[in-house]
Amino acid sequence: MLHYTFVLNLTAEQILPYYRGQAKRLSVMSEQGLRLELPAERLRPFVTSYGIRGRFRLTTEDNHSFLDLERLT
């Protein structure tokens, strides 16, 4: 398994196209210095009326297929 951490700070207005399905993928820079692309649908559980904020950990298989996404803070 591989683990990547990253911070997201998007307002409700910024996250709306992802939440509605108009944008399919979100690109973030990990704390490890790698660019990650996530399916936007994986972020839906973390969206609030304020948007999405926090530090997250992405866990993948060794072949980089998605396993889990969790909010750390």
Buried (B, 14 or more C-beta within 10 A) or exposed (E): EEEBEBBBEBEEEEBBEBBEEEEEEBEBEBEEEEEBEBEBEBBEEBBEEEBBBBBBBBEBEEEEEEEEBEEEE
